[in-house]
Amino acid sequence: MKILLLVAPLLIAGCATELIRSSNNLVVVSARTDRSQEAKAMADQECAQGQRMAKLMRQTVDTNTLSTFHFRCITPDACRDLPKNSKRSYCI
């Protein structure tokens, strides 16, 4: 019983949404695959420090339950004035 009490918090902590890396232009978040909205909210919070918003660039599935989400921090109007055939993939 004591072992279960020690191991349970470690198992639960492994499922938490976690900030891996943050810079002016890039935010990397580890989260459960089915919790992409939590990852996006965390990335938006990090990007908001520079008056930007997060745009999902790539999701890498690490295990059956965990993914790494890569977000780019962009200004809210960064894609507004671009032509429709623009090559900027983060505007799609």
Backbone hydrogen bonds, N-H to C=O, Kabsch-Sander energy under -0.5 kcal/mol:
donor,donor_aa,acceptor,acceptor_aa,energy
5,L,1,M,-1.7
6,L,2,K,-1.3
7,V,3,I,-2.4
8,A,4,L,-2.5
10,L,6,L,-0.5
11,L,7,V,-2.0
12,I,8,A,-2.3
13,A,9,P,-2.4
14,G,10,L,-1.3
15,C,12,I,-1.5
16,A,13,A,-1.3
18,E,30,S,-3.3
20,I,18,E,-0.6
20,I,28,V,-2.8
21,R,28,V,-1.7
23,S,26,L,-2.5
27,V,71,F,-2.5
28,V,21,R,-3.0
29,V,69,F,-2.6
30,S,18,E,-3.1
31,A,67,S,-2.3
32,R,15,C,-0.5
33,T,65,T,-3.3
35,R,32,R,-2.2
39,A,35,R,-1.7
40,K,36,S,-2.5
41,A,37,Q,-2.3
42,M,38,E,-2.2
43,A,39,A,-2.4
44,D,40,K,-2.9
45,Q,41,A,-2.0
46,E,42,M,-1.9
47,C,43,A,-2.9
48,A,44,D,-2.2
49,Q,46,E,-1.1
50,G,47,C,-2.0
51,Q,48,A,-1.8
52,R,47,C,-1.5
53,M,74,I,-3.3
55,K,72,R,-2.1
57,M,70,H,-3.3
58,R,70,H,-1.6
60,T,68,T,-3.0
61,V,59,Q,-0.5
62,D,60,T,-0.7
62,D,66,L,-1.9
63,T,66,L,-1.9
67,S,31,A,-3.1
68,T,60,T,-3.0
69,F,29,V,-3.5
69,F,67,S,-0.5
70,H,58,R,-3.1
71,F,27,V,-3.2
71,F,69,F,-0.6
72,R,55,K,-2.6
73,C,25,N,-2.0
74,I,53,M,-2.9
74,I,72,R,-0.6
78,A,75,T,-2.2
80,R,77,D,-0.6
81,D,77,D,-0.6
82,L,79,C,-0.8
86,S,83,P,-1.8
89,S,87,K,-1.1
91,C,88,R,-1.8
92,I,89,S,-1.3
